[in-house]
Amino acid sequence: MKTEFTEEQLRDPGIARSNEILRACVHCGFCTATCPTYQVLGDELDSPRGRIYLIKDMLENERVPDAKTVKHIDRCLSCLACMTTCPSGVHYMHLVDHARDYIERNYKRPFGDRALRWILARILPYPGRFRLALLGAKIGRPFAFLMPDARLRAMLEMAPRQVPPVSRNDDPQSFAPKGPRRKRVALMTGCAQRALNTDINDATIRLLTRLGCEVVVAEGAGCCGALTHHMGKTGESHRTAARNIRAWTREMRGEGLDAVVINTSGCGTTVKDYGHMFRGEALAEDAAAVSEITMDISELLMKLDLPEGADKGLRVAYHAACSLQHGQQIKSYPKDLLKRAGFSVVEPADSHLCCGSAGTYNLMQPEISGQLKARKLRTLAACQPEVIVAGNIGCMMQIGSGADVPVVHTVELLDWATGGPMPPAMRPGHNAGPQVPNLRGAP
């Protein structure tokens, strides 16, 4: 794609990077075939190619974003399926992130939009606040139908019926390995996950210590910054990310770390990009070092020789989170691990398409998100699973709110298969039992 940025514009590192990305695009349109919003809406401007034209025009002409441009960029899920499909290697993620930052700085949204985004940025990255909000939503859930705004209804309807108790495993501390130490790793316990599902971190710690890892929850580490980063609130996201970089760097320079391990794939995609986010800044070297050793939990487990298990007689549908399969290009590891542990693994049709969760997308774009969710539930139902497994808390919440079979994290099943307790969501009396063969939304 031909661009016409001036030399002065190209002195800005963000513009220079976007120029590189735009020039790589050859207008082929392969991205439209795998873009969920284009599949649902059928509008060229709701495809990566269409958004690229809008972003180019906005940045090149340094114009104040108009409502049309903002609408189509806001509708992007950042699922990154386009990056998997693109034959030219267009790094759409960096481009759309830059566009969102530009919009945040140059566009005044309607009051309702500003208020919603402010609330989400002030609550979701903070587990304590989020927990209180969930308790309030639980009370308000029966009255969701009275809400005039679909987004407010979505917020109430997405709230879990039960808020899990606080897990002390999320506090800064170190967990000794069971037997000789093979690796020392820092576990990112996250933010929203600590309020929504404490079983995931607990299972991760049990599994890793059983496999010979010392697991450290570092003092000062918390939210990865993804939630605010994808809203274009770059200052907030960088402040959050900087705390993580400093916390993990202290551990790296102290007793050392073999990995920063992450069990929420959306966070993993962001942390692996810290090197790019902090390029040219004082923390650039430390940020790059952190990104270099960051691993999804499935990557680390592949290095730890998970014990081979007998056939469990359980049919598991694997949902591939977009941030894992497209953002991190990790496609087979979770399935390989589950099969090795003794589970029968099936995958739904069109597994490359997003479930509609995408961080805060299901709260800010509930109609499109709902259509993607219904599609995903239908394809999962066709697999006739006894349990659904995913590697991202957002996907688990999105799919779990419409599923009649348990939805658990990959690490919970692997922990159970290697000596840990049965995942709570699979126990009798916990919403759905493990033998329910169908899902709501099935054809």
C-alpha positions as semicolon CSV with decimal commas, in nm:
position;residue;x (nm);y (nm);z (nm)
1;M;0,000;0,000;0,000
2;K;0,135;0,341;-0,096
3;T;0,158;0,588;0,192
4;E;0,230;0,962;0,194
5;F;0,339;1,046;0,545
6;T;0,569;1,347;0,570
7;E;0,923;1,327;0,708
8;E;0,804;1,520;1,012
9;Q;0,522;1,271;1,073
10;L;0,762;0,978;1,043
11;R;0,974;1,111;1,329
12;D;0,694;0,989;1,556
13;P;0,776;0,622;1,640
14;G;0,408;0,530;1,637
15;I;0,355;0,676;1,289
16;A;0,678;0,519;1,165
17;R;0,562;0,175;1,282
18;S;0,214;0,221;1,133
19;N;0,372;0,330;0,805
20;E;0,573;0,004;0,792
21;I;0,257;-0,198;0,855
22;L;0,048;-0,008;0,598
23;R;0,314;-0,049;0,332
24;A;0,313;-0,425;0,385
25;C;-0,058;-0,451;0,292
26;V;-0,121;-0,554;-0,071
27;H;-0,504;-0,519;-0,063
28;C;-0,549;-0,893;-0,130
29;G;-0,854;-0,928;0,095
30;F;-0,761;-1,271;0,232
31;C;-0,828;-1,125;0,579
32;T;-1,197;-1,081;0,507
33;A;-1,247;-1,458;0,493
34;T;-1,149;-1,504;0,857
35;C;-1,269;-1,175;1,010
36;P;-1,559;-1,244;1,250
37;T;-1,716;-0,899;1,221
38;Y;-1,710;-0,913;0,841
39;Q;-1,869;-1,259;0,859
40;V;-2,149;-1,122;1,078
41;L;-2,200;-0,775;0,927
42;G;-2,086;-0,815;0,566
43;D;-1,952;-0,458;0,554
44;E;-1,609;-0,404;0,397
45;L;-1,538;-0,135;0,658
46;D;-1,588;-0,400;0,926
47;S;-1,305;-0,607;0,782
48;P;-0,931;-0,559;0,844
49;R;-0,879;-0,430;0,490
50;G;-1,154;-0,172;0,531
51;R;-1,026;-0,062;0,869
52;I;-0,674;-0,032;0,730
53;Y;-0,801;0,221;0,472
54;L;-0,981;0,417;0,746
55;I;-0,674;0,417;0,971
56;K;-0,443;0,524;0,686
57;D;-0,667;0,816;0,596
58;M;-0,703;0,925;0,959
59;L;-0,333;0,909;1,043
60;E;-0,196;1,044;0,715
61;N;-0,423;1,349;0,718
62;E;-0,394;1,399;1,095
63;R;-0,764;1,452;1,105
64;V;-0,997;1,444;1,399
65;P;-1,159;1,100;1,390
66;D;-1,521;1,105;1,278
67;A;-1,800;0,893;1,426
68;K;-1,799;0,656;1,127
69;T;-1,430;0,575;1,157
70;V;-1,456;0,528;1,533
71;K;-1,758;0,299;1,496
72;H;-1,580;0,060;1,260
73;I;-1,257;0,052;1,459
74;D;-1,451;0,000;1,782
75;R;-1,619;-0,300;1,622
76;C;-1,284;-0,473;1,575
77;L;-1,244;-0,761;1,823
78;S;-0,863;-0,764;1,799
79;C;-0,899;-1,140;1,756
80;L;-0,602;-1,122;1,516
81;A;-0,735;-1,395;1,288
82;C;-0,638;-1,163;1,004
83;M;-0,272;-1,186;1,106
84;T;-0,284;-1,566;1,085
85;T;-0,438;-1,545;0,738
86;C;-0,238;-1,257;0,590
87;P;0,019;-1,377;0,333
88;S;0,209;-1,046;0,355
89;G;0,273;-1,046;0,729
90;V;0,075;-0,730;0,802
91;H;0,104;-0,670;1,179
92;Y;-0,254;-0,553;1,221
93;M;-0,234;-0,567;1,603
94;H;0,016;-0,283;1,629
95;L;-0,174;-0,079;1,371
96;V;-0,516;-0,101;1,536
97;D;-0,363;-0,039;1,880
98;H;-0,205;0,280;1,745
99;A;-0,538;0,383;1,591
100;R;-0,716;0,334;1,923
101;D;-0,456;0,543;2,100
102;Y;-0,497;0,817;1,838
103;I;-0,877;0,808;1,873
104;E;-0,856;0,825;2,252
105;R;-0,641;1,138;2,228
106;N;-0,830;1,314;1,948
107;Y;-1,197;1,213;1,963
108;K;-1,458;1,313;2,219
109;R;-1,698;1,024;2,258
110;P;-2,064;1,068;2,360
111;F;-2,105;1,093;2,736
112;G;-2,249;0,742;2,775
113;D;-1,953;0,587;2,594
114;R;-1,702;0,787;2,796
115;A;-1,874;0,692;3,122
116;L;-1,885;0,321;3,039
117;R;-1,522;0,308;2,934
118;W;-1,419;0,502;3,245
119;I;-1,609;0,260;3,469
120;L;-1,458;-0,047;3,302
121;A;-1,106;0,097;3,326
122;R;-1,155;0,178;3,694
123;I;-1,304;-0,159;3,794
124;L;-1,192;-0,455;3,583
125;P;-0,812;-0,427;3,637
126;Y;-0,858;-0,415;4,016
127;P;-0,967;-0,749;4,169
128;G;-1,105;-0,597;4,488
129;R;-1,318;-0,341;4,308
130;F;-1,425;-0,597;4,050
131;R;-1,534;-0,837;4,321
132;L;-1,751;-0,568;4,481
133;A;-1,898;-0,483;4,141
134;L;-1,982;-0,851;4,082
135;L;-2,163;-0,868;4,414
136;G;-2,363;-0,560;4,316
137;A;-2,437;-0,707;3,973
138;K;-2,559;-1,027;4,135
139;I;-2,819;-0,823;4,323
140;G;-2,915;-0,626;4,014
141;R;-2,923;-0,918;3,773
142;P;-3,298;-0,994;3,810
143;F;-3,367;-0,635;3,703
144;A;-3,145;-0,639;3,393
145;F;-3,450;-0,620;3,166
146;L;-3,525;-0,273;3,305
147;M;-3,195;-0,131;3,184
148;P;-3,243;0,103;2,885
149;D;-2,890;0,046;2,752
150;A;-2,803;-0,295;2,601
151;R;-2,450;-0,260;2,732
152;L;-2,569;-0,220;3,089
153;R;-2,792;-0,525;3,047
154;A;-2,494;-0,719;2,914
155;M;-2,286;-0,622;3,217
156;L;-2,552;-0,756;3,454
157;E;-2,622;-1,070;3,254
158;M;-2,253;-1,162;3,227
159;A;-2,200;-1,149;3,603
160;P;-2,151;-1,499;3,750
161;R;-2,425;-1,632;3,974
162;Q;-2,164;-1,713;4,237
163;V;-1,863;-1,497;4,322
164;P;-1,576;-1,726;4,429
165;P;-1,404;-1,676;4,763
166;V;-1,072;-1,493;4,772
167;S;-0,772;-1,720;4,716
168;R;-0,468;-1,650;4,932
169;N;-0,257;-1,816;4,664
170;D;-0,282;-1,488;4,474
171;D;-0,087;-1,303;4,745
172;P;0,288;-1,243;4,691
173;Q;0,470;-1,559;4,800
174;S;0,671;-1,856;4,680
175;F;0,551;-2,216;4,643
176;A;0,815;-2,486;4,680
177;P;0,836;-2,770;4,425
178;K;0,738;-3,124;4,516
179;G;1,080;-3,283;4,486
180;P;1,395;-3,147;4,320
181;R;1,356;-2,804;4,166
182;R;1,363;-2,809;3,786
183;K;1,260;-2,450;3,716
184;R;1,181;-2,127;3,896
185;V;0,889;-1,942;3,738
186;A;0,681;-1,633;3,813
187;L;0,306;-1,684;3,780
188;M;0,105;-1,383;3,669
189;T;-0,214;-1,410;3,873
190;G;-0,385;-1,133;3,676
191;C;-0,678;-0,914;3,769
192;A;-1,024;-1,011;3,638
193;Q;-0,944;-1,381;3,673
194;R;-0,875;-1,334;4,045
195;A;-1,232;-1,211;4,090
196;L;-1,409;-1,441;3,843
197;N;-1,240;-1,778;3,892
198;T;-0,982;-1,853;4,160
199;D;-0,966;-2,224;4,067
200;I;-0,742;-2,157;3,767
201;N;-0,446;-2,009;3,954
202;D;-0,485;-2,267;4,232
203;A;-0,473;-2,551;3,979
204;T;-0,175;-2,395;3,801
205;I;0,026;-2,375;4,122
206;R;-0,056;-2,735;4,217
207;L;0,035;-2,867;3,873
208;L;0,361;-2,675;3,835
209;T;0,489;-2,756;4,183
210;R;0,400;-3,124;4,121
211;L;0,614;-3,109;3,806
212;G;0,914;-2,962;3,988
213;C;0,869;-2,587;3,954
214;E;0,915;-2,330;4,225
215;V;0,628;-2,088;4,161
216;V;0,667;-1,725;4,262
217;V;0,386;-1,471;4,285
218;A;0,595;-1,153;4,263
219;E;0,538;-0,852;4,486
220;G;0,391;-0,566;4,283
221;A;0,276;-0,767;3,980
222;G;-0,089;-0,747;3,877
223;C;-0,297;-0,658;3,572
224;C;-0,107;-0,692;3,243
225;G;-0,258;-0,369;3,104
226;A;-0,446;-0,531;2,816
227;L;-0,792;-0,407;2,913
228;T;-0,694;-0,039;2,908
229;H;-0,444;-0,086;2,624
230;H;-0,719;-0,204;2,389
231;M;-0,932;0,095;2,487
232;G;-0,654;0,325;2,366
233;K;-0,573;0,435;2,721
234;T;-0,201;0,397;2,662
235;G;-0,083;0,594;2,964
236;E;-0,285;0,378;3,202
237;S;-0,186;0,052;3,037
238;H;0,183;0,142;3,039
239;R;0,176;0,234;3,408
240;T;0,022;-0,103;3,487
241;A;0,263;-0,291;3,263
242;A;0,562;-0,106;3,410
243;R;0,477;-0,237;3,756
244;N;0,488;-0,592;3,622
245;I;0,816;-0,535;3,443
246;R;0,977;-0,398;3,760
247;A;0,835;-0,680;3,975
248;W;0,957;-0,958;3,746
249;T;1,290;-0,789;3,679
250;R;1,359;-0,788;4,054
251;E;1,302;-1,164;4,057
252;M;1,516;-1,213;3,747
253;R;1,804;-1,022;3,905
254;G;1,754;-1,191;4,240
255;E;1,717;-1,569;4,243
256;G;1,649;-1,574;3,870
257;L;1,350;-1,683;3,660
258;D;1,325;-1,947;3,391
259;A;0,988;-1,812;3,278
260;V;0,705;-1,573;3,342
261;V;0,411;-1,810;3,303
262;I;0,063;-1,689;3,212
263;N;-0,259;-1,890;3,215
264;T;-0,481;-1,624;3,056
265;S;-0,392;-1,606;2,689
266;G;-0,514;-1,251;2,639
267;C;-0,266;-1,137;2,902
268;G;0,006;-1,352;2,750
269;T;-0,030;-1,184;2,410
270;T;0,011;-0,843;2,574
271;V;0,305;-0,934;2,799
272;K;0,487;-1,090;2,503
273;D;0,446;-0,749;2,335
274;Y;0,596;-0,546;2,621
275;G;0,921;-0,518;2,426
276;H;0,737;-0,335;2,148
277;M;0,519;-0,130;2,384
278;F;0,821;0,010;2,571
279;R;1,060;0,049;2,276
280;G;1,257;0,371;2,308
281;E;1,161;0,415;2,675
282;A;1,370;0,380;2,989
283;L;1,227;0,034;3,057
284;A;1,292;-0,091;2,702
285;E;1,567;-0,338;2,793
286;D;1,384;-0,482;3,094
287;A;1,056;-0,499;2,900
288;A;1,223;-0,692;2,618
289;A;1,383;-0,930;2,870
290;V;1,045;-1,000;3,031
291;S;0,880;-1,060;2,693
292;E;1,160;-1,297;2,599
293;I;1,092;-1,538;2,887
294;T;0,711;-1,509;2,893
295;M;0,528;-1,834;2,819
296;D;0,171;-1,949;2,805
297;I;0,114;-2,229;3,057
298;S;0,086;-2,478;2,769
299;E;0,432;-2,381;2,640
300;L;0,588;-2,440;2,979
301;L;0,407;-2,770;3,030
302;M;0,538;-2,896;2,696
303;K;0,890;-2,847;2,836
304;L;0,812;-3,029;3,162
305;D;0,726;-3,372;3,019
306;L;0,373;-3,406;3,151
307;P;0,313;-3,769;3,256
308;E;0,118;-3,980;3,009
309;G;-0,220;-4,080;3,146
310;A;-0,464;-4,363;3,088
311;D;-0,780;-4,306;2,888
312;K;-1,016;-4,097;3,103
313;G;-1,324;-4,178;2,898
314;L;-1,416;-3,808;2,879
315;R;-1,501;-3,627;2,557
316;V;-1,350;-3,279;2,570
317;A;-1,426;-3,000;2,322
318;Y;-1,127;-2,768;2,295
319;H;-1,208;-2,402;2,233
320;A;-0,905;-2,221;2,088
321;A;-0,887;-1,870;2,232
322;C;-0,804;-1,614;1,962
323;S;-0,528;-1,458;2,171
324;L;-0,362;-1,800;2,193
325;Q;-0,404;-1,934;1,838
326;H;-0,370;-1,602;1,653
327;G;-0,198;-1,368;1,900
328;Q;0,065;-1,618;2,016
329;Q;0,042;-1,871;1,732
330;I;0,002;-2,157;1,981
331;K;-0,234;-2,404;1,818
332;S;-0,154;-2,765;1,906
333;Y;0,006;-2,757;2,253
334;P;-0,315;-2,751;2,464
335;K;-0,469;-3,032;2,256
336;D;-0,147;-3,234;2,267
337;L;-0,129;-3,202;2,645
338;L;-0,493;-3,301;2,696
339;K;-0,452;-3,607;2,473
340;R;-0,134;-3,703;2,656
341;A;-0,321;-3,681;2,986
342;G;-0,584;-3,927;2,858
343;F;-0,871;-3,712;2,735
344;S;-1,054;-3,755;2,406
345;V;-1,022;-3,415;2,236
346;V;-1,252;-3,278;1,966
347;E;-1,254;-2,934;1,806
348;P;-1,553;-2,741;1,669
349;A;-1,596;-2,631;1,309
350;D;-1,461;-2,285;1,228
351;S;-1,242;-2,299;1,537
352;H;-1,051;-1,995;1,407
353;L;-1,354;-1,768;1,463
354;C;-1,389;-1,566;1,784
355;C;-1,648;-1,649;2,050
356;G;-1,721;-1,276;2,092
357;S;-1,563;-1,224;2,433
358;A;-1,248;-1,029;2,335
359;G;-1,173;-0,859;2,666
360;T;-1,444;-0,596;2,717
361;Y;-1,596;-0,642;2,370
362;N;-1,894;-0,842;2,497
363;L;-1,977;-0,550;2,727
364;M;-1,923;-0,269;2,476
365;Q;-2,055;-0,443;2,162
366;P;-2,313;-0,688;2,306
367;E;-2,516;-0,738;1,986
368;I;-2,225;-0,848;1,767
369;S;-2,076;-1,041;2,056
370;G;-2,406;-1,222;2,106
371;Q;-2,418;-1,335;1,744
372;L;-2,063;-1,469;1,763
373;K;-2,141;-1,644;2,090
374;A;-2,449;-1,816;1,941
375;R;-2,242;-1,936;1,645
376;K;-1,970;-2,071;1,873
377;L;-2,221;-2,252;2,094
378;R;-2,376;-2,420;1,791
379;T;-2,042;-2,550;1,665
380;L;-1,945;-2,669;2,012
381;A;-2,281;-2,842;2,052
382;A;-2,220;-3,033;1,730
383;C;-1,917;-3,193;1,899
384;Q;-2,142;-3,342;2,169
385;P;-1,885;-3,280;2,442
386;E;-1,906;-3,372;2,808
387;V;-1,687;-3,078;2,902
388;I;-1,554;-2,771;2,722
389;V;-1,200;-2,652;2,784
390;A;-1,035;-2,318;2,704
391;G;-0,719;-2,131;2,797
392;N;-0,865;-1,786;2,859
393;I;-1,098;-1,664;3,133
394;G;-1,287;-1,429;2,898
395;C;-1,376;-1,715;2,663
396;M;-1,474;-1,931;2,960
397;M;-1,717;-1,667;3,087
398;Q;-1,861;-1,602;2,742
399;I;-1,918;-1,968;2,653
400;G;-2,004;-2,074;3,008
401;S;-2,297;-1,833;3,026
402;G;-2,468;-2,034;2,750
403;A;-2,337;-2,385;2,799
404;D;-2,511;-2,680;2,969
405;V;-2,185;-2,867;3,018
406;P;-1,898;-2,755;3,240
407;V;-1,649;-2,506;3,098
408;V;-1,307;-2,532;3,259
409;H;-0,952;-2,418;3,199
410;T;-0,703;-2,649;3,029
411;V;-0,482;-2,646;3,337
412;E;-0,769;-2,758;3,562
413;L;-0,813;-3,079;3,361
414;L;-0,438;-3,142;3,352
415;D;-0,412;-3,085;3,727
416;W;-0,696;-3,335;3,784
417;A;-0,538;-3,590;3,551
418;T;-0,207;-3,576;3,740
419;G;-0,335;-3,606;4,095
420;G;-0,524;-3,287;4,171
421;P;-0,892;-3,249;4,260
422;M;-1,173;-3,265;4,007
423;P;-1,240;-2,913;3,870
424;P;-1,516;-2,760;4,086
425;A;-1,725;-2,676;3,779
426;M;-1,748;-3,049;3,699
427;R;-1,862;-3,162;4,040
428;P;-2,226;-3,274;4,084
429;G;-2,453;-2,988;4,182
430;H;-2,224;-2,719;4,039
431;N;-2,443;-2,572;3,761
432;A;-2,395;-2,863;3,517
433;G;-2,258;-3,211;3,566
434;P;-1,987;-3,363;3,349
435;Q;-2,223;-3,602;3,172
436;V;-2,458;-3,343;3,015
437;P;-2,420;-3,402;2,638
438;N;-2,580;-3,089;2,491
439;L;-2,549;-2,712;2,489
440;R;-2,804;-2,438;2,466
441;G;-2,795;-2,293;2,119
442;A;-2,767;-2,635;1,956
443;P;-2,945;-2,662;1,621
